[in-house]
Amino acid sequence: MPTVVVPALRLLERELGTTPTWSAWILSAFLLSSAVLTPLLGRMGDPYGRRRVMTAVLVAYAVGMAGAALAQNIGQLIAARVVQGAALAVVLLSMAILREALPRERLPFAMGLVSGIVGAGGGTGLVVGGLLADGRQGAGLMFRPEPEQGDPAIPSRGPTSRWPGRSGGTRRAPGRL
């Protein structure tokens, strides 16, 4: 959710022609709205039904995603990120649904599984966001043969790339093996 955006902040800043201060609001707007909306939406699950509220939250998130994808300027993107902030209420609502649906002895495992998936998704979001911001598809990134390598099963050191602003030569991208 928010982590996919972190590696792309500079790219979004450049593409939308904005300042670092405004591009920081891309992430801050999501976090601020989720801090406000998560407890409110979680509480709305009691009188209106947790599954119904969860469905509404997922629809709001989809609308926010579409708005972010279609954003033409920084203001539209920030507004879409505010709408996307409702998505973190899914975690709270899913925990409440688990508590209703599962027997007491299976509850710790299920809650741990949901929490682990949320954590793994956050970590994966950083990697995927970095790959997308870098303009790579990610397929075969670690096992790509280089000209001096004949065996594709041997992990490569990664492709070399020319960094903008550097004069002459190539330099390996940081973080690549």
N, C-alpha and C positions, 0 to 999 in steps of 0.2 A: 504494500500500500504506500506508505510514505517512503520506504527505503529505495524503491525503484527510481525515485526522482533525485535522490541525493547525488549520485554520480553524474547526473545530467544537468545539474543546476547551471554550470558554466555554459553548456551548449544551449540551453533554453534562454539564458541571458543574451547570448550572441544572436540566436535565431529570432528572438522577439525584440531585439534592439532595446534592451532595458538596462537598468543599473543593478549592481550587486545587491543593493538594499531592496529593490522591488523583487528581484529573483529569490531572495531569501523568504519572501512572503509566500512563495509557492509551497514550501514545506511548512512554514509557520501557520498558514491559514488552515491547512489540514489538521495539524496537531491541536490548534486552538479550538476549532469547531468540534473535533472529536472529544476533547476534554469537556466541552459543554454538552454535546449531544449524547454521549454514551450513557451518563446516568439518567438523563431525561428519557431516552428511548428505552432503556432498561426498565425504568419505572412504568412507562406506558405499556410494557408487556404484561403487567399484572391485570389491569382492567380490560384491555383490548385483546389479549391473547398473545402469547409470546411468538407463536408461529406466524401469526398475521403481521405483527410488528417486524419480525425478522424478514418476511417477504417484502414489506414496504421499504425496509432499510436496504435490501439488496437491489430493489428497483431504483431507489435514490442513488445508490452507488453506480449503477449502470448508466443512469442519466448523467451523473457527474463525470464518468469516464468518457461518455460521448461528447459532453461539453468540453472536456479537456482536449480531446482529440481534434475538435473543430475550432478551438480557440484561435483567434486571429491576433490577439494582443495580450499583454500581461494581465490586464484587468479581467478579461474573460477567463483566463486560465486560473487566476486566483479565486474567482467566483466558483468555478467548477470544482476546485480543490476544497472549498468550504462545503459544498454539497457532498463530496466524497468523504468528508470527515465523519459522516454518519456511519460509515462502514465499520468502525471499530466497535460499535454496539453489537455487532454480530457475535463477538466473542462472549460478551456478557449474556446475551440472550441464549446462545448455544449452551452455556453452562447451566442456565436455568432450565432449559429443555431437557438436558441430560439428567438433572436432578429429579425432574418429573417422570421421565421415561424409564430410567434404569433402576434395578434393585440396588440397595445400599452397598452390597459387597462388590459390585462391578463399577461403582461410581468413581473411586480414586483412579483406577486405570483409565477410564474414559476421559476424565478431566485432565489427567496427565498427558494423554494422547492429543487432546485438542490443544493444550498449552504447548506441547512439543511441536505440533504442526505450525502453530502461529510463530514460534521462534525460528523454526526451519524456514518458513516462508519469508521472514524478515531477512535472514542471512542470504537466502537465494535471491531475494529482490535486489540486494546490493550487487551481486555478481551479474545478474541479468541486466540490471540497469547500467552497469559499467560496460557490458558487451554491446548493448544497444547504443549507448552514448558514443562508443568507440566506432560504431558503424560496422561491426562484425556480426555475423550470424551465430557464431559460437560453435558451429558444427566442425568437428575435427581440429579444434584449436590446439589441443595438447598433443595430438598424434598426427601431425601433418609432416610429411617428409620434406626435408629441405634438399637442395641440389646435391649437397655433399653427403646426404644420408640416403642409403639405398633401401633400408628396411622401414616400412611404415609403422611397424609395431614398436619401434624404439621412439620414445617420446622426443619430440623436437624441442629446440630452444625457442620456437615460436618464430613467426615471420618478422623480418626486419622492416622497418618503416622509416620514412623520411619525416622528421619532425619539422613542422612549420617554424620558421624563425631561426633555424640553424643553418649555418653556411657549410655546404659541402658534406659529403659522407652520409652514412646512415647510422642510426643509433637504435639499439634495441629498446622496445617499449618497456617501461618499468613494470616489475611484477611478473614478467614472462620468464619462463624457464629457458 
